[in-house]
Amino acid sequence: MSTAVRVGLLVCGLACLQAVAAGAQGYRVRLDSRFQSVVFRGLTPDSIPRTTAVLGPDGGFETPDGFAVRCTPGHTVCSFFRPGPRLASDPLVTSADLTVWGLGLAGLSLRGNARWGVDLSGDEFWPGSRPSVQLVEGYAEYSTEVVTGRVGRQHVTGRLGWNGFDGADLMFRAPRLGLDASGYVGWGLARAASVPINSPSLNPLDDYQLPRRALVAGAELGWRSQYADARVEYRREVDPSVDFFIAERTALTAVFRPVPRLRLSGGAEYDLAQGWWGTSDLSLRYTAALFSADAGVRRYRPFFELWTIWGAFSPVPYTAVEGSLAVSPLRQLRLRVSGERYWFDESGAETALATFEDRGWRFSLGATALLDPALTVDGGYHAEFGPGASSRTWDGRVTWLPMPSVSLALFGSSLTRPLEFRFDEAQVDAVGLDAELRASQRLRLGLSGSQYFEDRRRPDARAFDWNQFRLQARVTWLFGSDADQARLPPAIRRTGRPPAR
């Protein structure tokens, strides 16, 4: 499908949505367009006969001109990458969000959210260019004080994550008791994407993809009160091509507020398909006028569906103890610090000839200073060390508001990544400018540019720079019927102030 056809379909779709909205009592449309121009280093694959590879100073094989090569056992050639030409990519993404109500039946509304993305350079180097048109959400909703029903493409969010599906969702509420119960069923979407799992845009899964979309079903039960909240979730996914389930999980989340400013929260997940506990956590938070403090413990285990190959590797969980503190010694100053110490469970793997780290730590420092009502300075430092890698990051941002409708910002950062088990190390320094204009309550314009200086330190000839420049432009436009905005009585509009009581 050509770019012109895609643009035509998008314009036609927006026109149709606006026509539907025009026949309703109220509608709201939000259009957001973002364009980016990026220039970055490319790579060129190359190979040499295995017999011409030479032994490098670190004990590995190299080309005669110094490029590290990979020589697979049983193959007659060794492969490597040479620095390629500079590549340019110009991704453009436009999203449209529509809400329509007043369709003749109280409580009935329509909601749609669509995304169109294309690489204007025509080369599609930029990830996420396909599919070019995505329907993120699109459903009809009927809602009253007691019941809410939805039909169409939608998402459910909770302890089990962000899950999309095409189907139906029904919720019942008992406001006086603080209870709500819901259930949903439909055809699932891929994780973290608004496309079916068997979509060609998810290649290179190819033969590892499911042949048909999974059937999903779930239920939730929640309770809210002045001092506590609790929610139980259940979700199951079935592969209809073989009639076997590919995921089945349940979760519990609870929050307790025994006294003002103190909150105890926690939750746990259980993977019924694998027969083990998933991610669990418990945290305590205290908030006061001048400071806030958090302390907690969590146990993390990644989740994979049964149809993927990753579950066969028996992911090892880790346990972490963490804490954070934010203090405001002055009204114009906010200081923050956080830290975490974590360690992995015993993997059961035997490594008689080598020893490896199985624990790590991370911490962050930061401060925000309001030097003037129109000038804000923010900076931070983050460091971490764990099995396989470590990093150190500095970042800062200065924001100036020369007038209420204009925002100007200067930002920069420096990242150092000495990699323990990898061949190369990298340092990335970045600096940029960002400007935003709030032309009206309905229109925002933005422009930013940034330069990245990346140095790959390697012991071979591939120690070249990965510098790149990015230019971004964005437009956000909001329009609607204003039916949801209550107008002031004529007497108040004439006087400019509310009447005395």
Beta strands, then each sheet from edge to edge (+ up, - down):
strand 1: 26-49
strand 2: 54-55
strand 3: 61-62
strand 4: 77-89
strand 5: 91-101
strand 6: 108-119
strand 7: 133-143
strand 8: 147-158
strand 9: 161-174
strand 10: 179-188
strand 11: 215-224
strand 12: 228-239
strand 13: 244-256
strand 14: 262-271
strand 15: 276-287
strand 16: 291-300
strand 17: 318-330
strand 18: 333-344
strand 19: 359-372
strand 20: 375-386
strand 21: 389-403
strand 22: 406-417
strand 23: 425-438
strand 24: 443-457
strand 25: 468-480
sheet 1: 4+ 1- 5+ 6- 7+ 8- 9+ 10- 11+ 12- 13+ 14- 15+ 16- 17+ 18- 19+ 20- 21+ 22- 23+ 24- 25+
sheet 2: 2+ 3-
end
